[in-house]
Amino acid sequence: MSLDKAKAIITDIKRGNISPIYFLMGEEPYYIDGVSNYIEETLLTEEEKGFNQMVLYGRDVTIDEIVSNAKRYPMMAERQVVIVKEAQDLSRTIENLVSYAENPQPTTVLVFCYKYKKLDARKKLAKTLKKNAVLFESKKMYDDKLPGWIIQVLKGRGYSITPKAAQMLSEFLGNDLSKINNELEKLQLIIKPEQQITPQLVEQNIGISKDFNNFELQNAIGAKNIKKAFAIVQYFAQNPKNHPLVMTVALLYSFFSKLLKYHALSNKAEASKVLGVNPYFIKDYQTAARNYSMKEVSAIIASIREVDLKSKGVGAANLTPADLFKELLTSIFK
């Protein structure tokens, strides 16, 4: 997991195990920024930074210029730090770094922030960095992993959150880890570590309704609470910007796909692991399995796909989100 790897890099730095090169790459910028910022803020004292810390930008420099700066000796300090931000702009010439990576300057810490891309593992630079440097890939977080990530991050800071509150945050904020982290920091300011972050706290301070959200809709559908489900989609239809149909369709498709797997499990005790779901939520699948047979779940998945196509304009040019929300529920409850 990227979180654990990023923590390990920072722990090594704290222990004095400092690499001459940190090549931070990948689809998720949150961890790249986290490691880079830690190095930028802590490796040198404020007095040392003036002469020995340099921030460059990929669009403004060449590999030769970066190497030239990296080969300088520090002034009145043990080391210098050179950080290359937006290094992905150097992707066409990045292999030119090989000769420096083979013999890096030991008194320089060279950091590359290579966002949204990664090096070709078959080429020489990636192989050389694996031997002589820290090569870190920051992988994109999948939506279904977000609640667990939120719980783990808060636990590391001495805070706790209910599974439902974590689900609400992940659903509302999406998989932008920086955005989620900002909201978590806000919550940490208003509660004590021994307090648990609840759906009520999230509703009051983040502006997410604890009663009208996709998670509650999923539960209402699973429990066959028709009245509550229709009330929620009516609320969604009145607030389409905050509750886009495409997100609801994606969540319900994921839910019923997992419910199909749940039906097929011979050993239901393994459900949490097989479905990739927090054990706290397995009861929702148990309830839904009692209300929908395997055959019914298959038909519902087909209906969800049809509504998804219509939401994208295929064969339903004149249908409003409200119409499609109602069609979706009608097809599920029929």
Secondary structure as UniProt FT lines:
FT   HELIX           2..14
FT   TURN            15..16
FT   STRAND          21..26
FT   HELIX           29..42
FT   HELIX           46..52
FT   STRAND          53..57
FT   HELIX           58..60
FT   HELIX           63..70
FT   STRAND          80..85
FT   HELIX           87..90
FT   TURN            91..93
FT   HELIX           94..97
FT   HELIX           98..102
FT   TURN            106..107
FT   STRAND          108..115
FT   TURN            121..122
FT   HELIX           124..132
FT   STRAND          134..137
FT   HELIX           143..145
FT   HELIX           146..156
FT   TURN            157..158
FT   STRAND          160..161
FT   HELIX           163..173
FT   TURN            174..175
FT   HELIX           177..190
FT   TURN            193..194
FT   STRAND          196..197
FT   HELIX           199..206
FT   HELIX           214..222
FT   TURN            223..224
FT   HELIX           226..238
FT   TURN            240..242
FT   HELIX           245..264
FT   HELIX           268..270
FT   HELIX           271..275
FT   HELIX           279..281
FT   HELIX           282..291
FT   HELIX           294..311
FT   TURN            312..313
FT   TURN            317..318
FT   HELIX           321..333
//
